[in-house]
Each structure stands twice: as C-alpha cells, then as structure tokens.
Amino acid sequence: MSFRDQVSPAASWLACRKPKSQASARLFCLPYAGGGASMFHSWPDLLPPEIEIRVIQLPGREKRFGERPFTRLWPLVQKLGAVLRPYLDRPFAIFGHSMGGLLGFELARQLRRQRDPSPKQLFISAHRAPQLPGPGPPIHKLPDSVFLMRLQAAYDLPPDVLDDAELVELYLPLLRADLAICETYVYTIEDPLDCPITVFGGAEDGRVGRAELSAWRVHTRDSFNLRIFPGNHFFLRSSRTLMLEALARDLKQISERLMRTA
C-alpha cells in the first residue's frame, strides 16, 4: 500500500489489493446492489498485469458496514467524482455490474462535467440503457416479506439465498438503499460520451434483455460492442472465466493503444 493510500480520505472508497506504481492504466470497478469490493478480489490475478484494479467500496457494506449507505444516485456520483480525482493521473477505464453499470455511466458523465479526464473505455454489465423505463414498479418501499420475494424473483436469486433470516435482516437496509438509488434515478439527456462502450449481458437474464443492452449504443460517439454470455443476471459468476477473458482482451487493446500513442 502506498503512502498516499494510507493518508488519503479516498482510502476508504478505493480498495486496491495489488497497487502498481508502474501500471499503464487503471480499471475502476463498481459493484451490483448489495455487493462490495470482495466480488472483485480475484480480478487482479486474472486481468492484464499492466492494469491496476481499483475497486470502489461504497458505504454500508463490508469494511464500511457501519456507515450510512446512499439512497440517491446524484449525491453519490458527485462524491465519487471528487474521490477519484487524485487517481485520474493515468489512463483509466470503468466497469460496473447492474447498479454499478448505471453508476459507472453517470460517473463518466460527472467527470466530463468536472472537466476531468474521461475514461478510455466504459464497460457496462447487466443494466438496461438509462433512457429506458424500469421493468416494473419500485419495490424498495414494500414490506419486508414482499420486498424480499420481489427481489428474489427480479434478480433470479437462488431460493436458499434468503434462508438465513438474521443475515437478511442485517442486509435489508443496504438492499433497500441500493434499490432506491436505481428506482429513483431520472435520466437526463446529455451529449454522447467520447469513449468506446462495451456492454456485457447474460443470455438467460430475465430482467435485462438484448434490446435493453443494445440501446446503450446511442451513448457513445466511438465504437460500441455487445457481448452476451451464458447465464442469468449474475453471469459474471457462472461465466466468470469467459467474461474476464473478454474484458482482458479489451483492456489489453487499451494498453496497446496507449503504447502506440506514447
């Protein structure tokens, strides 16, 4: 861990298992609703060695469990824009899965509004294009039992995930907060981004289909790619190897482009 990591207020926001002072680029990763930095624990070992992985650890989970989670997207994105500013000193890309995909998109737009450097590539995973309406009515304010039942059905969760009543009760406030971020989000029209966008999706995802993923195309002036993998909404687990291989190829191309323009 570098001295900057030890003293920076951003330390609690950015987890980095393998800091690389000579990295050619960084990848900032954003988790799905209810998720934390641990979901990306193995990624530094599986992605190109010249890429430094910085995982955004949101309040209310894992090492930040005692902190109050955000419930609205705009204050969170503005905070992230400030937190990331000292780490934009080298080229970077952004990856986000589900809620993290929406946060990643709005973070890229926030950095542009701040006149900070823009990502070299944006990776969106398992989230519909932001201009599209949600798949159903909001659920984050429903009574506990109904909320959990709808959550399980909406995200293809295995039946045994909610069997541990104490654990579920512990995580309920965080799940409600994260769902509130997504369900209260209001899309605003801005110019397309200048960076390429790659979108990942699950072939059996009952919540986000190919059409909803393809609709991201309008948000970039650069190239657009859509890649579909076997699995449901959490294909990044069931098809982890395939997805990370595709991500690694794209990151390798970023690194090669940087070397050619250096």
Phi, psi and omega in degrees: 000132182283162178299323179300320180297325183287330186252345185285138173300340180285352185302321181288341182269335187237110176268136180218102183289329181228081176299142182225100184295337181255014181299143179280338181200164177243152171240117175268129185244137181238132187275168173284172181303129181084351184269166180223190185297334184298336181294342180254014189304319185275351188298322179301335180276345189246352180251166185308136185296340181277000179255127175269130181263119176243116184261129179279116180262108183281153178298151174096006183213153177048237183294347179247029187299324183284354181269150181287127180286155174289151177238358179227146187287316189297313176299324180293315181295321177296320177295316179297323177301321178286319182297319185282341188309316180291348184254014179260024183278001174215163182303149183210161172232165180233134174236135175215139179251130178058242176307322179298329177294317177296316178298319180298318179297311182289332175295317178300320179290325178296318178299322177294318178297327179281355185062033174267169177303149179260157178295150174284337176199146177244126179251118179249129184233123171060040173220135179295158176301142191292339181281351182271148178291156178295160184284353181187179179293156179300147181238354191290346179256004182290158174304154188310307186297319180290318179303313182293321179296316180293322179297316181297318181289320185293324188249017175056038181287142176301147184302331185275356183299325185260017182286331181277097187299320181294318180293318179299315180298324180294322185266354182304312180301320180293316180298318178296317180298314181294320177294326177296321177304314183287319189278342177261359180296137176236119181288138173238143183284129172221170177298150175301156177286157180270349183268156173297150175238129172244130182244131177252144178213162178260132183298332181251020180286112181282354183257327183230109182267177183301320181296319179292328178284319180297334183291351174293343186305328185287353186264010176222143171273349183259204184285155179228135177226139176240126180233126182251134182239156175299140176127172180267211184299334181252044178298339179293349170266305185290330179243037186303314183298313180298316182293317181291329174297317178294317179297319180297320179297317180294318179295324177297321178295322176300313180300319180293322177296321179295321180293323181290330182264358182290000000 
